[in-house]
Every structure is written in C-alpha cells, then in structure tokens.
Amino acid sequence: MAKKKLFATQARAGDVAGIVRIIKRFSGVNLLLPRSEDSIYHHLADFFVIREGKEVIGCAALTIYSQRYAEIGSVAVMEDHQKSGIGRMLVHEAFKRAKKYKIENIFLLTYVPNFFKHFGFKRIDKDSLPHKIWKDCLNCKYFPNCNEIAMIVPVKDAVL
C-alpha cells in the first residue's frame, strides 16, 4: 500500500493535545521554549500542523507583528519522523502564509540555527528586532539570560 502524502494544514482545537505533546517533548530537552495549553489555544490561528492519520507529527506557528515582521516559532517534528522533509514542509508553509499576507521579513529565535540557514536565514542581534516581540520573552523562565539565536530573512530572499 502506498504511503499517504503528508501536507501542512491549519491547526484545529482537536490538534492542541498533539501540539502540546510535541512542544513539551522538545522543551524538555531545551530545544524549544515551553508553551502552555492555554497559550496554544489562545494562538491557535497561528499554528499549522502535519498529521499522519489523526496524529500530529509536526507543528509550527507564524505570528504576524506587522507588515514588516512575522515570527516563525514552535517548529518541531516528532523524532521518528525527522529527516523526512516534514520540518522543511512546515517552514515552507510559514513562507506561503507570509507571502499571502505580504509580510516582508520572517524572523525567529532558535537553538538550532543550522536548520534555518538552509532557508536563507541569517543571524542578527536580538536588539534589532521589534520591541513588541519581547512581550513573550518577559514571561519566559530564561529572561533576560536567553541564549536563543535571532535570525531573519526577507520573504522575497528565502531559499525554498
């Protein structure tokens, strides 16, 4: 039997438990920042997922701050599905959404910059990012001693 084609789709309320599971798994090993179930519900419109059957196997979010900036975050793929192109599919979906809304730049904060370099992201100083992004940082257990790496790419220059 042929394997079903996987694709990114808008997250639904029924996906929240799967998103929480994935984020908890990777925040537990300091590869992602933790997010509460309430936070995910509150930002559900930002999230998109890849499912295998009914199981969420990958997730990401694109948060729009202005026409100039959007942030991709919570990019994670379950271990048994890594190295299969799912992470790439999630990043592509983020760029597709950014283009739809005519966003100029996508930035991110990450512990794994090498993955994002493949898409054209370049390191930047965190202080060059818009101040409104820091509202999430204020509630983080690592603030103000964050060691995440800030990266950005103009949407038109992305390597897809």
N, C-alpha and C positions, 0 to 999 in steps of 0.2 A: 504494500500500500504506500502511495506517495505521501511524503510529509506535507502537511498543510503549510501554506505560505503565511508567514507572520508579518504583521504590519502594526504601526503605531496608531492608536485611536484615543479619542478624548476619554479621560478617566471618568468613571461614574461612582456614585455613592457606594455601590457594591464592590468597588475596587479598593476602597480605603484600607481594609484589613490587609490586603496583599501589599499595598504601598507601605503601610506601617511595618510589616514583616521585613520587607527588603531594606528599608531605611534603618530599622533597628539593627539588622544584621551587620550593615556596614558602618553604622555609627559606633557599634560595639567594638570595632577594631580600628577606630579613629580614621576611617576613610571618608566618612560623611558626617555632617553635623546632624544631631538628632532633631526630629520633628515630632511633635505630639499629634495624636489622632485629631484633636480639636483643630490644630493648625492646618492639617491636611484637609479636613472638611472645609475650613474657612477659605482655603486657597485651591479648592478642588478644580475650579475653572482653569487654573494654571497648569494642572497636571495632565499628562498623557501617559499611556501605558502600552506595553506589548503583552498580550496574553497568549498562552498556549492552552487551548481549551478555555476553561474558566479561570485558570491560574495566572495571576500577574507574575511575569518573569522578568520584567524590566519596567522602569519608570523614570520620568524626568519632569521638570516643570519649567515653564518660561513665564517669568514675571515681568510685566511691562511697567517701566517707571515713567517714560516719556517717549516722544517720537525719537529722541536721540539714543535712549538706552533701554535695553531689556537684559534680564539676567537669566541664564540657564542654571538650574540647580537640581539637586537630588537625583543626579544621573546615576543609576545603579542597575546592574543586571545580576540575577542570581548566578552563583558560581558555576553550576552545571550547564549554564547557557552562555558563559563568557567565551570570547574568541570565536563567536559565530556570527558577528555582524550586528548584533542587537544594539549594542552601545552606539554604533555608527548610525543605525536607523533612528535612534532616539535623538541624536544630535541633528541629523538631517531634518527630523520633524520640527525641532526648535527653529531651525533656519527657515523652513517652509512657513511656519507661523509668523516669524519676524517679517518675512517678505510680504505676507498677506496684510500685515498691519503697517507696512512701510517703515519699519524700525531701522535706524541707521547702524547701530552697533549692538553686539551682544557681548556681555562681559560675564565673568564667573569668578568664583573663589574656589580653589581646589587644592587637594593634597596630592593629586596625580596629574601634574601639568603635561607630562609626555603624551598622554592620550589626546589631550586637546590641541597640542601643537600640530597634529596631523590635519586639523581643520583650518589652520591659519591663525590660531590664537597666539598672541604674543604677551609676554609678561609686562605688567605695568605696576607702578606704585599704587598701593591701595588708596592713598590720599587723593589720587586724581579722579576717583570715582565720585559720582554724585552723593551728596550728604544724605539723601533720603534712603539710601541702601543701608545706612548704619542703624536704622531703627530695628532691624532684625538682629544686628550684632549686639545691641545693648542687652538683649535677653540671653545671650549665649554664655555658657559657662567658661569659655575661653577668652571672653572680652575682658580687658583690652590686650591680652597677650596672645593674639591669634597668630598661628603660623601658616594659615592658608595662603596660597599664592594667587594673586589677582592677575587675570588675563583678559584680553579684549580682542575682538576682530570686527572690522566693519563688515556688515552683512554682505555688501557687494564684493568683498575680497575673500569671502570664505572659500575654502577648498573643500568642495563636495564631490 
